[in-house]
Amino acid sequence: MTAAVKHEDQPVRTTKVSRKNQVTLPVAALREAGVAAGDVLRVEVEAPGVFRLVRAHDPWWELFQKFQGSNLGITTREELEEMRDEWDR
């Protein structure tokens, strides 16, 4: 292993913009922010070279969480997305 190996006690907090303008966010930063795979983030520009990522408001997900456990026939975010796809047809 090299010195570039990430350690949980010292999380790496940098990333590089790819040729396709993509970045990978450090796992430690995602955990700390409470952001998970599938979350939609809004990108705000604070100043030149400064971005802010904010979890996008999802009224459907909030409604789902409100009625969660009331036997709507859906139990996961994936099932909610499938139901949305059916509505779009």
Secondary structure, 3 states (H helix, E strand, C coil): CCCCCCECCECCCCCCCCCCCCCCCCHHHHHHHCCCCCCCEEEEEEECCEEEEEECCCHHHHHHHHHCCCCCCCCCHHHHHHHHHHHHC
